[in-house]
Amino acid sequence: MKTFTKKLLLLSGALLLVLPEAANALPGFARQTGESCTSCHTQNMPKLNTHGRHFALSGYTLYDAKNENQSLIEGSEVALGLPAVLNVSAVLKARYVKSTQDTNNTEAVGTERGEIQVLEGSGLFFGGRVANNVGSIVSLTGDPSSDNDVVFGGKAILAYELFNGYSGLSLYSTKINGTFSGMENFNTGLNAPLKQFENANSTNAAQATGIGRGPATGLQAYYGDDHFFATFGAMIPSQNSEGLDAGSSVIPFARFAYNQPIAKTWNIMLGAYWLSGDMKASDQALNGELITTGATLTNIHKEGYGIDFEASGNIGSVSTMTTINVTLKNIVENSLPIGSTISPNLEATDNQAASIEFQVNPITPLGVKIAYLTYNNNATQVNNSFVNWYDYNAPSLGLTYTPRQNIVLNMQYSYITPSGIILDNYSEFYLSAAIAF
């Protein structure tokens, strides 16, 4: 029984590793701009290069004025600027996930038997310019939770050219991409899609600690150019705020980064991020369920901060990227009684992590990746379903092959070594194929 319980706890942690990757690389954007996917993406989609960050900062409003299919309906007395053709993209993704332990004392369950997953990584996306200085993305994607099949996400951005960059506001709501996803365009994991490895809970500090993923609804103000990026805003860590007193649950956050181009072939970025605030929440229902008996509000405190680094450029004709993320603090403190029904991202949490990831493309379509993650859990409870409840270290290897700009194949192997507990070492093997059109 003890071994079976241990395997169930391990499996619950392993399942966190298969959260879907929302797409930021959309063929609809290529149709809008008249440019190829590699104009905005480096090495492989969805990682962004300098031009891709500019396009995002513009609110996805840049377009090809010479392309008749993307001509604008300008309006007459009142300006419009609506594209004549709606940008629609579809992403189909299939993946195989298998986890193994060093010992096999009981029958394999869940991903230990190998699982094929299709819905979780696929989706429909509507995005691009919708009016003068206004852009948007709306998505319907597979839901990582067991409650629903499909999850809605979206953002609306008002952007204006300012100095040598763009300034704007982003209103957003997501279930999976995290606090900073309204406007975050570096590849260090603060915005869930923008990371080096897909199976990122084993490779990236922001994803492993949870500070770079999960539900959030918020408003961000930002400015970005070739050198500076700064954003500050406020968010509620939920999509529908069931169980939260929304008026008393707004959490401020900020993000700053400095990027230095070098010799036109390299970009070096150093950044920092922070969030801190209190929420008022029901002690009974924080997962959308109906409250049937008396409930009281209790306080939840959420706080986190860290630093990140990105270096991308060519060594000769070989493309490379190195990313580092150090989550120095990520806590959720609540006084809810044991057994309270609560949204997983608001369960009691206290963790830290550091990660380094590196990719080199010896030939343009082929990327070879390595990563190392160290994760520390300081919380005493072991029933957290959003992040791992134990310390561990994880080296990873990966390959990415892009036979066409809109087709990506991924392979990843991670070996996880928990420390200070009775869990055995285990591994994660991940294969995926995605096509976007």
C-alpha positions in Angstrom: 0.0 0.0 0.0 2.9 2.3 0.8 4.5 1.7 -2.6 1.1 2.2 -4.4 0.5 5.5 -2.6 4.0 6.6 -3.5 3.4 5.9 -7.1 0.2 7.7 -7.1 1.9 10.8 -5.7 4.6 10.6 -8.2 2.1 10.1 -11.1 0.2 13.2 -10.0 3.4 15.2 -10.2 4.3 13.7 -13.6 0.9 14.7 -15.0 1.8 18.3 -14.4 4.3 17.9 -17.1 1.8 17.5 -20.0 0.2 21.0 -19.9 -0.5 22.1 -23.4 1.5 24.7 -25.2 -0.7 27.5 -26.5 0.4 28.6 -29.9 2.0 32.0 -30.5 3.2 31.0 -34.0 0.1 31.4 -36.1 0.0 31.1 -39.9 -2.7 33.8 -39.9 0.0 36.3 -38.9 2.1 35.2 -41.9 -1.0 35.9 -44.2 -1.5 39.2 -42.6 2.1 40.5 -42.9 3.0 38.8 -46.1 6.1 37.4 -44.4 7.3 33.9 -43.7 7.1 32.4 -40.3 10.9 32.7 -39.8 10.6 36.4 -40.1 9.3 36.4 -36.5 10.5 33.1 -35.1 14.0 32.0 -34.3 15.3 28.4 -34.4 11.8 26.9 -34.2 8.3 28.1 -33.5 7.0 29.6 -31.3 10.2 31.2 -30.0 10.4 34.9 -31.0 13.2 36.9 -32.5 13.5 40.7 -32.5 11.1 41.2 -35.4 8.6 38.9 -33.7 8.8 40.9 -30.5 8.1 44.1 -32.5 5.1 42.5 -34.1 3.7 41.4 -30.7 4.4 44.8 -29.2 2.4 46.4 -32.1 -0.6 44.5 -30.9 -0.3 42.1 -33.9 -1.4 45.1 -36.1 1.4 45.2 -38.7 0.1 44.1 -42.1 1.0 43.9 -45.8 -0.6 46.9 -47.4 0.2 45.5 -50.9 -1.6 42.3 -50.3 -5.2 42.6 -51.6 -6.4 39.7 -49.4 -5.3 41.7 -46.3 -6.5 45.1 -47.4 -8.2 47.2 -44.8 -11.8 48.3 -44.6 -11.1 51.9 -43.5 -14.5 53.3 -42.7 -15.7 56.7 -43.7 -16.6 59.3 -41.0 -15.4 57.0 -38.2 -12.1 55.2 -38.7 -12.2 51.4 -38.8 -9.1 49.7 -40.2 -10.6 46.2 -40.2 -8.9 43.6 -42.4 -11.1 42.4 -45.3 -10.3 38.8 -44.4 -10.6 37.2 -40.9 -7.3 35.6 -39.8 -8.0 32.1 -38.7 -5.4 29.5 -37.8 -5.6 25.9 -36.7 -3.0 23.9 -34.8 -3.1 20.1 -34.8 -0.8 18.4 -32.3 -0.3 14.8 -31.4 2.0 13.7 -28.7 3.2 10.6 -26.8 4.2 10.8 -23.2 5.7 8.0 -21.1 7.1 8.1 -17.6 9.2 5.4 -16.0 10.7 4.6 -12.5 13.9 3.0 -11.6 11.9 0.3 -9.9 8.7 -1.4 -10.9 7.1 -2.9 -7.8 3.5 -2.4 -9.0 1.5 -2.4 -12.2 2.2 0.6 -14.4 -0.5 3.2 -14.4 -1.3 6.4 -16.4 1.7 7.8 -18.3 3.8 4.9 -17.0 2.0 2.8 -19.7 2.5 5.5 -22.3 -0.3 7.9 -23.4 -1.3 9.4 -26.7 -2.7 12.9 -26.4 -4.2 14.9 -29.2 -6.9 17.4 -27.9 -4.6 18.9 -25.2 -2.2 20.4 -27.8 -4.6 21.4 -30.6 -6.7 24.5 -31.1 -8.3 27.1 -33.2 -7.0 30.7 -33.1 -8.4 33.9 -34.4 -6.0 36.8 -34.3 -4.4 39.9 -35.8 -5.4 43.4 -36.6 -9.0 44.2 -35.8 -9.0 48.0 -36.1 -6.6 50.9 -36.3 -4.0 50.4 -33.4 -6.0 47.4 -32.0 -5.1 43.8 -32.3 -6.4 40.6 -30.6 -6.0 36.9 -30.2 -8.9 34.5 -29.3 -8.2 30.8 -28.8 -10.1 27.6 -28.2 -7.7 24.9 -27.1 -7.6 21.6 -25.3 -8.1 22.0 -21.6 -5.3 20.5 -19.3 -7.8 19.9 -16.5 -10.3 17.0 -16.3 -13.3 19.3 -15.9 -13.7 20.6 -19.4 -12.7 19.5 -22.9 -12.0 23.0 -24.3 -10.6 26.2 -22.7 -11.1 29.8 -23.9 -8.4 32.4 -23.9 -7.9 35.8 -25.4 -6.3 39.2 -25.3 -7.1 42.6 -26.8 -4.3 45.1 -27.3 -4.3 48.8 -27.9 -0.9 49.8 -29.2 0.7 53.0 -30.5 4.2 53.8 -31.9 6.2 55.7 -29.4 9.9 56.8 -29.8 11.5 53.7 -31.4 9.0 51.2 -30.1 5.5 50.6 -29.0 3.4 51.5 -26.0 0.1 50.0 -25.2 -2.5 48.3 -23.0 -3.3 44.6 -23.0 -6.5 43.2 -21.6 -6.2 39.4 -21.3 -7.7 36.3 -19.8 -6.1 32.8 -19.8 -6.4 29.5 -18.1 -2.9 28.2 -18.8 -0.4 30.9 -19.8 0.0 32.8 -16.5 0.2 36.3 -15.0 2.6 37.9 -17.5 1.0 36.5 -20.7 -0.8 39.7 -21.6 2.5 41.0 -23.0 5.6 39.0 -22.5 7.8 38.2 -25.5 11.1 36.7 -24.4 11.7 33.0 -24.4 12.5 32.4 -20.7 9.2 30.8 -19.7 7.3 33.7 -18.1 4.7 33.3 -20.8 3.9 29.6 -21.0 4.2 29.2 -24.8 7.6 31.0 -25.0 10.1 28.5 -23.7 12.9 26.2 -25.1 11.3 22.9 -24.2 7.6 22.0 -24.5 7.6 19.6 -21.5 8.8 22.5 -19.4 8.1 21.5 -15.8 11.3 19.5 -16.0 13.4 22.2 -17.7 12.2 25.7 -16.8 12.1 27.4 -13.4 9.1 29.7 -14.1 7.0 26.7 -15.3 8.1 24.3 -12.6 7.3 26.8 -9.8 4.0 27.8 -11.5 4.8 31.5 -11.6 4.8 31.4 -15.4 1.6 29.5 -15.9 -2.0 29.0 -14.7 -5.2 31.1 -14.9 -5.1 34.9 -14.9 -7.3 37.8 -16.0 -5.7 41.2 -16.0 -4.7 44.5 -17.6 -1.1 45.4 -18.5 0.4 48.7 -19.6 3.7 48.3 -21.4 6.5 49.9 -23.5 9.0 48.0 -25.6 11.7 48.7 -28.2 15.0 47.2 -29.3 16.6 47.8 -25.9 13.9 48.3 -23.2 10.8 46.4 -22.1 8.8 47.4 -19.1 5.3 46.4 -18.1 3.2 46.7 -15.0 -0.4 45.7 -14.4 -2.9 44.0 -12.1 -4.6 40.6 -12.4 -6.9 38.2 -10.7 -5.5 34.6 -10.6 -8.6 33.2 -12.2 -10.7 33.3 -15.4 -14.2 33.5 -13.8 -13.3 34.4 -10.2 -15.7 31.9 -8.6 -15.1 31.9 -4.9 -13.0 35.0 -5.1 -14.1 38.5 -4.0 -12.9 40.1 -7.3 -12.8 43.6 -5.8 -10.5 42.5 -3.1 -8.4 40.0 -5.1 -6.4 42.2 -7.5 -2.7 41.4 -7.5 -0.2 44.0 -8.9 2.8 42.8 -11.0 5.7 44.2 -12.9 8.4 43.1 -15.4 11.5 44.9 -16.7 14.1 43.8 -19.2 17.1 45.3 -20.9 18.1 43.9 -24.3 21.5 44.7 -25.9 22.0 43.9 -29.6 25.6 43.1 -30.4 27.1 43.2 -33.9 23.7 42.7 -35.5 23.8 39.0 -34.9 23.5 38.7 -31.1 20.9 39.8 -28.5 21.7 39.7 -24.8 18.7 40.3 -22.4 18.7 40.6 -18.6 15.4 40.9 -16.8 13.4 40.7 -13.6 9.8 40.0 -12.6 7.7 40.5 -9.5 4.1 40.1 -8.2 2.6 40.4 -4.7 -0.9 40.8 -3.4 -3.7 39.5 -1.2 -7.0 37.9 -2.2 -10.3 37.3 -0.4 -11.6 33.9 -1.1 -14.4 31.6 -0.1 -13.5 28.7 2.2 -15.7 26.4 0.2 -15.6 26.8 -3.6 -12.7 28.1 -5.7 -13.1 25.8 -8.6 -16.4 26.9 -10.1 -18.7 24.6 -8.1 -21.9 25.8 -6.7 -21.8 26.8 -3.0 -24.6 25.0 -1.3 -24.0 25.9 2.4 -22.8 28.9 4.3 -19.3 30.2 3.4 -16.9 32.7 4.8 -14.1 34.7 3.2 -10.5 34.0 4.1 -7.3 35.8 3.1 -4.8 34.3 0.6 -1.4 36.0 0.0 0.5 35.4 -3.3 4.0 36.6 -3.9 6.9 35.9 -6.2 9.9 37.3 -7.9 12.9 36.3 -9.9 15.4 37.2 -12.7 16.0 35.9 -16.2 18.5 36.0 -19.0 18.5 35.3 -22.7 21.4 35.2 -25.2 20.7 34.4 -28.8 22.9 34.7 -31.9 25.1 32.9 -34.4 28.4 31.3 -34.0 29.6 31.3 -37.6 26.5 30.0 -39.4 25.2 28.1 -36.4 22.2 29.5 -34.5 22.3 29.3 -30.7 20.1 30.3 -27.8 20.8 30.2 -24.0 18.1 31.0 -21.4 18.4 31.2 -17.7 15.5 31.7 -15.2 15.9 31.9 -11.4 12.6 32.0 -9.5 13.9 33.3 -6.1 10.5 33.2 -4.3 7.0 31.9 -5.2 4.6 31.5 -2.3 0.8 31.2 -1.8 -0.2 31.4 1.8 -3.8 30.6 2.8 -5.6 29.8 6.0 -8.2 27.5 4.4 -9.2 24.4 6.3 -7.9 21.1 5.1 -10.3 19.6 2.6 -11.5 23.0 1.2 -12.3 22.9 -2.5 -9.8 25.3 -4.0 -8.4 26.2 -7.4 -5.1 24.3 -7.8 -3.0 27.5 -8.5 -4.1 28.9 -5.1 -3.1 25.9 -3.0 -0.5 26.5 -0.3 2.8 26.9 -2.1 6.4 27.8 -1.2 9.1 27.0 -3.8 12.2 28.1 -5.6 13.9 27.0 -8.8 16.7 27.7 -11.2 17.1 26.5 -14.8 19.5 26.9 -17.7 18.5 25.8 -21.2 20.6 25.8 -24.4 19.7 25.1 -28.0 22.1 24.9 -31.0 21.0 24.4 -34.6 23.9 22.7 -36.5 21.7 22.9 -39.6 18.8 25.3 -39.9 15.8 22.9 -39.4 17.4 20.8 -36.6 17.8 22.0 -33.0 19.7 20.1 -30.3 18.8 21.1 -26.8 20.0 20.5 -23.3 18.7 21.8 -19.9 19.2 21.5 -16.2 16.6 22.4 -13.6 17.0 22.4 -9.8 13.7 22.7 -7.8 13.2 23.3 -4.1 9.9 22.9 -2.3 9.7 24.5 1.1 6.0 23.8 1.8 5.2 21.1 4.3 2.0 19.7 2.8 2.1 17.0 0.1 -1.3 17.4 -1.6 -0.5 20.3 -3.9 -1.7 19.4 -7.4 -0.3 22.5 -9.2 3.4 22.1 -8.5 5.6 19.3 -7.3 5.7 18.8 -3.5 9.3 17.5 -3.4 12.8 18.7 -4.2 14.4 17.4 -7.4 17.0 17.9 -10.0 16.4 17.3 -13.7 18.8 17.1 -16.6 17.1 17.0 -20.0 18.0 16.4 -23.7 15.9 17.3 -26.6 15.6 17.5 -30.4 13.5 19.7 -32.6 13.1 19.2 -36.3 11.2 21.7 -38.6 10.9 20.1 -42.0 8.6 23.0 -43.0 8.1 26.3 -41.3 4.6 25.3 -40.1 5.5 21.7 -39.1 7.5 21.0 -35.9 8.6 17.6 -34.5 9.9 17.4 -30.9 11.5 14.8 -28.8 12.5 15.2 -25.1 14.0 13.0 -22.4 14.2 14.2 -18.8 15.7 12.3 -15.8 14.3 13.4 -12.5 16.1 12.7 -9.2 14.0 13.6 -6.1 15.9 14.3 -3.0 15.2 13.8 0.7 12.2 11.6 0.2 11.3 8.0 -0.5 10.4 8.5 -4.1 12.4 6.7 -6.7 14.2 8.4 -9.5 12.0 8.6 -12.6 12.2 9.7 -16.3 9.9 11.4 -18.8 9.9 10.7 -22.5 8.0 13.0 -24.8 7.3 13.0 -28.5 5.1 15.5 -30.4 4.2 16.5 -33.9 2.4 19.7 -34.7 1.2 21.3 -37.9 -0.2 24.8 -38.1 -2.3 26.2 -41.0 
